[in-house]
Amino acid sequence: MKSWSPYKNHRLFVGTVFGVFVGLTLLIAVQPAAQIQANNAPLPTAEALTAEQQAGLRVFIGEGCVACHTQQVRNIDMDKAWGGRPGIPADYAWRQRLDVWRATPSTLGSERTGPDLTEVGERQPSDLWHLLHLYQPRSVVAASIMPAFPWLFEDSVAGTPAGLALNIPAAWRARGSQATIVPTRRAQQLVAYLMSLKQAELPTGSEPAFLALSPPKAEPAAALGTPGVALLPDGAALYTTHCQACHQANGEGLKGAFPPLKGSPVVNDKDATLMVNIILQGYNPRPEYGVMLPFADKLTDAEIAAIVSHERSAWGNTGAPVTADFVKQLRALVQPVAAL
Amino acid sequence: MMKNLPFGTAGRAGLLLGLLLLAGRPGVLLAQSATPAEGPMLTQPAVLGMLALLLVIVIGAAIVLVSRVASLVRGSQPPSTENEAGRFDETVTNLSPAQLTTIVARQQAQDFGLQGAELGSNNPARDPQGLVQHVEMDVHSPWLHEKRHVARLDNLDPQLVRLVSWYLLCAAFWLVLGTTVGWYAGVKFVSPDVDHVAALSFGRLRPVHTNMVFWGWTSLAMLGLGYFVVARTNNTPLFSIKWGWWTLGLINASVVLGTGCLMAGINNGGGEYREYIWPVTLLFAVGVILALANYYQTVARRTTEEFYISNWYILGATIWAIVLTVVAYLPWYQNGMGETIIQGYYMHMGVGMWFMTFTLGLMYYFLPMSLNKPIYSYSLGVLAFWTQLLFYSLIGTHHYIFSPLPWWLQTIAIVFSVGMIIPVLAGTINFLMTFKGGRKRVGDSYSLPFMLLGTLFYFVGSFQGSLQALRYTNLVWHFTDFNVAHSHITMYGIVSFMLWGCIYTLGPRLQGREPRQALVGVHFWFALVGLLGYSMSLMIGGTLKGMSWMAGEPFMNSVVLMAPYWLWRAIGGTFMLLAHFVFFYNLVEMLRPRKTASAPLATTPEPRPYEILESV
């Protein structure tokens, strides 16, 4: 007679541990996953990846970028730095198997050793910056520990569009090398993918809220400042977050890529109108430098005022600080133009 | 009572802290409102719990160290004899003649000894050893404490010995190579421009490291030891030695090909631990299926009525690993966020249902073997096994707290993560109570310290995992290097330490060759100190990183502030790596086949480690 003790009847034992585990697996993983897949559609406002960007995603996966970069704006306060709203499943709806050999890319990530990339296309829309950064991250972000990817670049060969040649700072060139470094196809695809990363706007306009996890901070005591003038946020910290990647910590920019702010006539001008204007609307009249993106939608009046005041007083610059009101007036002037 | 506990204070402190946490701070379990509590970090129950856990390890290591140093100091000082000599003098001078006669007679009786020739002749003995295997006159060397020696097991199937030996050697090879890769990847945090070779870039090397130590080192070591345990506990030969070789070949091939693919930039999709593309993982899966069939058929042919508890863990883990791999690689439900649910499920279950479960099964065999006494409680083992299955299976999503995955899925994961305290406590208590009374045994063994530390890490690392799943702790620690520390405390502190304990228990019993004890000590201390340096620095750095993010500082601050902690991580990692080279050497020493298969009596005994040490 067969025993009904699972410790004496190995068939019963194996059947039980197999059955229970498969049952739990269906319940906790397969069924929810299948359900999500069945309700899977991208937002109507989201743009599908082009073939070029798809190819870039393959490079992104193959080089293991997901080991250090998340693409996940969590619904908590601290993740506001990475996107305008918390991520929703529809943001990831385009993800599917890469090909018969490779599975769905695991882009949410588990480590944030480098910045989150959910909106890197929005935050950093200059392809020139991305290429330089890929060729040698420390040439644009001195403290970066990201690997350099020189194998995504090559010496210039006939037929490569000259416009893609990199202006590499001398410190990062092989000694005595006069070679013109140009990106390979794979580098261009990777950059195309990175620049495609933006959060799609929700059609309803009502954004899912971030969880309020900490009580709103008390306003700094107004009595400390001059009466009537609100205290500005920390301009130096904002500069680090929004400007430093191109203009550098020392304000000197990068020759042939990003213009210096140190000693710049625009920054030191008694009248800050042009400077604030450039920040609000962006700037691209000088072919020798990369594109400056507009910040009107990204920063508040007070934040812009803080950054401008910081830049006008740092690195030996001598411009006077500006107020949030000043930025507000200019914004009112440029807004109708932008709407056109 | 206290004296009976092995390293009693450490184990007891751990248990007490755990119970205090549960009893005195129910907040740990109940603090799951929709929004985590507010207030400074140090008032958060989960953070306090984490600190208490770290104290367990620090105190445990400190106690071991202090007791070692104390015994060193004690051993090198001659006992104080002044008073005793005085008392002795006094007693002797005051003896009565009658007492003196008695003492002299007693002395003569004690001094009486056979000359050795009374029963035989003066011919040389044919058996130079007799019943005594090993005589050591100076047992308290001030520098090296002589550990117990282990004899070879009788009636071993030489084919099985060869199979197990090759599993262990391959595993150790992958450990050395895999951790060299990991060490090099860690160096890149300190010196990112150390090379510019595509195949050696960080993004490619990281999965090379994790997969190599998972499938190469840990899996092969577990499977190899598993063959021994299953055959031995079921009192029957292994069903098929040949299948065993096939499994070994398939898994080795999988690791070689997978490593090659990853270094060439062919990655399945970046999901952790399933970076090998499916044709490569298929080799691994077939290997594990063959191993399962082998185990199952051996259990089916057992000559005992019940099959021992180790077999449940080994069969269970093998079955679950196969289910996991199949579910992780089937494509039909992995579009969009479906992929993420499966990723959470797979990466957590891989660790818990495969490595952890299998290793616990091995512990249930090798710990009693090493202590020479049965496991404390079979019933606790039963409880731990079934709760492991029920709770662990449900907690994968705790890697995606605050993600766009359904909130109910996240909550279930958190609840059952806390529930994991039950199997973890059951296992810890079971092992510690088995250790109980064996304090001297632990001090006299070179394998038991690994198992003891593995048990402590089992409690600390698993409890830490439960706390990390809570929502508040996710705010601080998710995405930071804290997780890297946690995964090393578990995969290294628990699994690898336990496996080393098992290997040092079995190794000398296979061929009768022991490793040099001093080198086993080097392995143990380098691995322990290295791991502590590695994980402590990343936990501190990870906490500061998380706090920097919460304070809304520019992201680059969190990169810059990590620099010293990454350096310390690399230093700790160096110690770990050195330990592995020593381990590999020790393993080869143990497993080299004996030159002659003749009866041990006729051969000159191998020089013992202490003899080698003395001759140096």
Chai-1 contact restraints between the chains, C-beta under 6 A:
chainA,res_idxA,chainB,res_idxB,connection_type,confidence,min_distance_angstrom,max_distance_angstrom,comment,restraint_id
A,Y7,B,E306,contact,1.0,0.0,6.0,A-B,restraint_1
A,K8,B,E305,contact,1.0,0.0,6.0,A-B,restraint_2
A,K8,B,E306,contact,1.0,0.0,6.0,A-B,restraint_3
A,H10,B,V299,contact,1.0,0.0,6.0,A-B,restraint_4
A,H10,B,A300,contact,1.0,0.0,6.0,A-B,restraint_5
A,V17,B,G316,contact,1.0,0.0,6.0,A-B,restraint_6
A,V17,B,I319,contact,1.0,0.0,6.0,A-B,restraint_7
A,F18,B,I319,contact,1.0,0.0,6.0,A-B,restraint_8
A,V20,B,L389,contact,1.0,0.0,6.0,A-B,restraint_9
A,F21,B,W320,contact,1.0,0.0,6.0,A-B,restraint_10
A,F21,B,V323,contact,1.0,0.0,6.0,A-B,restraint_11
A,L24,B,S393,contact,1.0,0.0,6.0,A-B,restraint_12
A,T25,B,V327,contact,1.0,0.0,6.0,A-B,restraint_13
A,I28,B,L394,contact,1.0,0.0,6.0,A-B,restraint_14
A,A29,B,I341,contact,1.0,0.0,6.0,A-B,restraint_15
A,A29,B,I342,contact,1.0,0.0,6.0,A-B,restraint_16
A,A29,B,Y345,contact,1.0,0.0,6.0,A-B,restraint_17
A,V30,B,Y333,contact,1.0,0.0,6.0,A-B,restraint_18
A,P32,B,I341,contact,1.0,0.0,6.0,A-B,restraint_19
A,A33,B,Y333,contact,1.0,0.0,6.0,A-B,restraint_20
A,A33,B,G338,contact,1.0,0.0,6.0,A-B,restraint_21
A,A33,B,I341,contact,1.0,0.0,6.0,A-B,restraint_22
A,A33,B,I342,contact,1.0,0.0,6.0,A-B,restraint_23
A,A34,B,Y333,contact,1.0,0.0,6.0,A-B,restraint_24
A,I36,B,M337,contact,1.0,0.0,6.0,A-B,restraint_25
A,I36,B,G338,contact,1.0,0.0,6.0,A-B,restraint_26
A,Q37,B,Y333,contact,1.0,0.0,6.0,A-B,restraint_27
A,Q37,B,N335,contact,1.0,0.0,6.0,A-B,restraint_28
A,Q37,B,G338,contact,1.0,0.0,6.0,A-B,restraint_29
A,N40,B,N335,contact,1.0,0.0,6.0,A-B,restraint_30
A,N40,B,G336,contact,1.0,0.0,6.0,A-B,restraint_31
A,I61,B,N267,contact,1.0,0.0,6.0,A-B,restraint_32
A,I61,B,G270,contact,1.0,0.0,6.0,A-B,restraint_33
A,G62,B,G265,contact,1.0,0.0,6.0,A-B,restraint_34
A,G62,B,N267,contact,1.0,0.0,6.0,A-B,restraint_35
A,E63,B,G203,contact,1.0,0.0,6.0,A-B,restraint_36
A,G64,B,G203,contact,1.0,0.0,6.0,A-B,restraint_37
A,G64,B,R204,contact,1.0,0.0,6.0,A-B,restraint_38
A,C65,B,G203,contact,1.0,0.0,6.0,A-B,restraint_39
A,V66,B,G270,contact,1.0,0.0,6.0,A-B,restraint_40
A,A67,B,G203,contact,1.0,0.0,6.0,A-B,restraint_41
A,A67,B,R206,contact,1.0,0.0,6.0,A-B,restraint_42
A,Q72,B,S403,contact,1.0,0.0,6.0,A-B,restraint_43
A,R74,B,F402,contact,1.0,0.0,6.0,A-B,restraint_44
A,N75,B,F402,contact,1.0,0.0,6.0,A-B,restraint_45
A,I76,B,F402,contact,1.0,0.0,6.0,A-B,restraint_46
A,M78,B,W549,contact,1.0,0.0,6.0,A-B,restraint_47
A,M78,B,M550,contact,1.0,0.0,6.0,A-B,restraint_48
A,G87,B,P404,contact,1.0,0.0,6.0,A-B,restraint_49
A,I88,B,P404,contact,1.0,0.0,6.0,A-B,restraint_50
A,P89,B,M337,contact,1.0,0.0,6.0,A-B,restraint_51
A,P89,B,P404,contact,1.0,0.0,6.0,A-B,restraint_52
A,Y92,B,G336,contact,1.0,0.0,6.0,A-B,restraint_53
A,Y92,B,M337,contact,1.0,0.0,6.0,A-B,restraint_54
A,A93,B,G336,contact,1.0,0.0,6.0,A-B,restraint_55
A,R95,B,G336,contact,1.0,0.0,6.0,A-B,restraint_56
A,Q96,B,N335,contact,1.0,0.0,6.0,A-B,restraint_57
A,R97,B,P331,contact,1.0,0.0,6.0,A-B,restraint_58
A,W101,B,I277,contact,1.0,0.0,6.0,A-B,restraint_59
A,R102,B,N268,contact,1.0,0.0,6.0,A-B,restraint_60
A,R102,B,G269,contact,1.0,0.0,6.0,A-B,restraint_61
A,A103,B,N268,contact,1.0,0.0,6.0,A-B,restraint_62
A,A103,B,G269,contact,1.0,0.0,6.0,A-B,restraint_63
A,T104,B,G269,contact,1.0,0.0,6.0,A-B,restraint_64
A,T104,B,Q334,contact,1.0,0.0,6.0,A-B,restraint_65
A,T104,B,E339,contact,1.0,0.0,6.0,A-B,restraint_66
A,P105,B,G269,contact,1.0,0.0,6.0,A-B,restraint_67
A,P105,B,G270,contact,1.0,0.0,6.0,A-B,restraint_68
A,S106,B,G269,contact,1.0,0.0,6.0,A-B,restraint_69
A,S106,B,G270,contact,1.0,0.0,6.0,A-B,restraint_70
A,S106,B,G271,contact,1.0,0.0,6.0,A-B,restraint_71
A,S106,B,Q343,contact,1.0,0.0,6.0,A-B,restraint_72
A,L108,B,T340,contact,1.0,0.0,6.0,A-B,restraint_73
A,E111,B,F479,contact,1.0,0.0,6.0,A-B,restraint_74
A,R112,B,F479,contact,1.0,0.0,6.0,A-B,restraint_75
A,P115,B,F555,contact,1.0,0.0,6.0,A-B,restraint_76
A,A143,B,M556,contact,1.0,0.0,6.0,A-B,restraint_77
A,A143,B,V559,contact,1.0,0.0,6.0,A-B,restraint_78
A,A143,B,V560,contact,1.0,0.0,6.0,A-B,restraint_79
A,I145,B,F189,contact,1.0,0.0,6.0,A-B,restraint_80
A,I145,B,P192,contact,1.0,0.0,6.0,A-B,restraint_81
A,P147,B,S201,contact,1.0,0.0,6.0,A-B,restraint_82
A,P147,B,F202,contact,1.0,0.0,6.0,A-B,restraint_83
A,A148,B,H196,contact,1.0,0.0,6.0,A-B,restraint_84
A,P150,B,H196,contact,1.0,0.0,6.0,A-B,restraint_85
A,W151,B,A198,contact,1.0,0.0,6.0,A-B,restraint_86
A,L211,B,T35,contact,1.0,0.0,6.0,A-B,restraint_87
A,L213,B,T35,contact,1.0,0.0,6.0,A-B,restraint_88
A,S214,B,E38,contact,1.0,0.0,6.0,A-B,restraint_89
A,A237,B,P554,contact,1.0,0.0,6.0,A-B,restraint_90
A,T240,B,P554,contact,1.0,0.0,6.0,A-B,restraint_91
A,T241,B,P554,contact,1.0,0.0,6.0,A-B,restraint_92
